[in-house]
Amino acid sequence: MFYAKNLPGWERALRIVMGLAALVYAAIGWGSAGFGLAVAIGLMGAMFALTGLFGFCPMCAMVGRKPVKGR
């Protein structure tokens, strides 16, 4: 493995749920929210969902968050 997980289980689940919700909102509001806003919300949702799935957040690592114990 090339990285150490730095997100606890509850935060991973929350990021996955929030990311999927943002992706659904971007898909539903594509026409009414405007192209730029929908793309921004979709990218944010994809980022949250992927960090939740992998258990590693590069931004958290940059500010000094330590790896989760027991991994």
TISE-162238 format. One record per residue: residue in one letter; x, y, z of N, C-alpha, C in turn. Coordinates in steps of 0.001 Angstrom, whole numbers, plus 500000, padded with zeros to 6 digits. Layout:
N
{'A' {X Y Z} {X Y Z} {X Y Z}}
...
//
This chain:
71
{'M' {500842 498825 500000} {500000 500000 500000} {500891 501242 500000}}
{'F' {500548 502236 499234} {501369 503427 499069} {501008 504555 500020}}
{'Y' {499979 504395 500803} {499526 505468 501690} {499009 504863 502983}}
{'A' {499010 505677 504026} {498442 505262 505309} {497097 505952 505466}}
{'K' {496074 505206 505805} {494744 505793 505951} {494747 506809 507089}}
{'N' {494220 507985 506817} {494194 509021 507840} {492776 509496 508157}}
{'L' {491770 508707 507777} {490382 509037 508083} {489757 507909 508892}}
{'P' {489126 508241 510023} {488435 507194 510789} {487187 506712 510046}}
{'G' {486648 505596 510490} {485515 504969 509814} {484284 505851 509723}}
{'W' {483957 506578 510801} {482763 507420 510773} {482923 508553 509768}}
{'E' {484139 509092 509634} {484352 510184 508685} {484351 509664 507252}}
{'R' {484845 508456 507051} {484802 507862 505725} {483362 507685 505262}}
{'A' {482511 507157 506150} {481099 506961 505798} {480426 508293 505513}}
{'L' {480715 509297 506326} {480117 510619 506126} {480563 511230 504801}}
{'R' {481828 511073 504452} {482323 511622 503188} {481686 510915 501985}}
{'I' {481489 509607 502088} {480856 508874 500985} {479422 509338 500791}}
{'V' {478676 509464 501892} {477279 509905 501805} {477194 511331 501264}}
{'M' {478032 512222 501784} {478014 513614 501316} {478432 513716 499851}}
{'G' {479424 512927 499455} {479878 512954 498071} {478823 512463 497099}}
{'L' {478158 511369 497461} {477093 510863 496593} {475921 511825 496525}}
{'A' {475596 512465 497657} {474513 513454 497659} {474857 514637 496757}}
{'A' {476099 515086 496789} {476516 516199 495934} {476483 515794 494461}}
{'L' {476876 514561 494160} {476818 514103 492774} {475379 514021 492266}}
{'V' {474484 513541 493108} {473069 513469 492723} {472505 514879 492533}}
{'Y' {472835 515790 493438} {472362 517174 493316} {472877 517814 492022}}
{'A' {474142 517562 491693} {474702 518120 490462} {474013 517543 489236}}
{'A' {473683 516245 489270} {473020 515625 488121} {471589 516123 487971}}
{'I' {470900 516276 489094} {469501 516737 489034} {469425 518216 488672}}
{'G' {470301 519015 489255} {470244 520459 489033} {471085 520947 487887}}
{'W' {471459 520048 486973} {472341 520409 485865} {471788 521570 485039}}
{'G' {470515 521535 484714} {469953 522579 483861} {469614 523846 484603}}
{'S' {469148 523730 485842} {468684 524913 486561} {469800 525631 487329}}
{'A' {470816 524914 487777} {471862 525528 488594} {472902 526249 487746}}
{'G' {472939 525970 486488} {473970 526549 485633} {475112 525563 485471}}
{'F' {475751 525635 484333} {476787 524659 483995} {477974 524708 484959}}
{'G' {478476 525894 485239} {479663 526027 486090} {479430 525545 487506}}
{'L' {478292 525907 488071} {477986 525497 489438} {477777 523998 489523}}
{'A' {477106 523421 488553} {476865 521975 488554} {478181 521208 488425}}
{'V' {479083 521684 487604} {480385 521023 487456} {481181 521133 488752}}
{'A' {481165 522300 489378} {481898 522484 490635} {481348 521583 491731}}
{'I' {480041 521502 491852} {479430 520642 492871} {479716 519176 492553}}
{'G' {479675 518798 491283} {479977 517433 490894} {481418 517042 491194}}
{'L' {482361 517938 490922} {483765 517659 491226} {483997 517554 492733}}
{'M' {483360 518425 493485} {483483 518369 494936} {482925 517049 495465}}
{'G' {481780 516637 494951} {481177 515380 495373} {482044 514183 495029}}
{'A' {482637 514192 493846} {483517 513098 493452} {484744 513041 494349}}
{'M' {485294 514200 494697} {486457 514243 495575} {486121 513696 496953}}
{'F' {484981 514112 497512} {484573 513612 498825} {484342 512108 498794}}
{'A' {483664 511616 497764} {483379 510183 497686} {484661 509363 497538}}
{'L' {485593 509823 496733} {486840 509081 496545} {487706 509089 497795}}
{'T' {487798 510222 498485} {488585 510234 499718} {487943 509329 500766}}
{'G' {486627 509253 500768} {485949 508350 501690} {486188 506893 501348}}
{'L' {486168 506572 500064} {486395 505187 499646} {487828 504728 499937}}
{'F' {488807 505594 499680} {490199 505225 499892} {490636 505368 501345}}
{'G' {489960 506235 502104} {490339 506426 503503} {491533 507333 503682}}
{'F' {491925 508026 502638} {493079 508916 502685} {492703 510263 502102}}
{'C' {493002 511325 502832} {492746 512686 502352} {494087 513414 502252}}
{'P' {494524 513785 501053} {495806 514471 500909} {495852 515807 501642}}
{'M' {494753 516534 501663} {494743 517825 502356} {494903 517639 503861}}
{'C' {494266 516612 504421} {494427 516327 505853} {495869 515939 506157}}
{'A' {496500 515191 505255} {497893 514799 505454} {498814 516012 505391}}
{'M' {498493 516978 504524} {499329 518165 504395} {499308 519031 505649}}
{'V' {498181 519054 506351} {498106 519875 507563} {498519 519111 508807}}
{'G' {498928 517852 508657} {499513 517120 509761} {498632 516103 510448}}
{'R' {497524 515720 509857} {496683 514690 510473} {497425 513357 510426}}
{'K' {497470 512707 511555} {498208 511446 511688} {497371 510280 511171}}
{'P' {498052 509211 510739} {497321 508023 510281} {496465 507421 511395}}
{'V' {495415 506743 511007} {494510 506090 511937} {495237 504915 512567}}
{'K' {495103 504753 513862} {495766 503656 514582} {495144 502317 514186}}
{'G' {495973 501293 514115} {495484 499950 513827} {495358 499642 512350}}
{'R' {495896 500439 511474} {495823 500188 510035} {497169 499781 509527}}
//
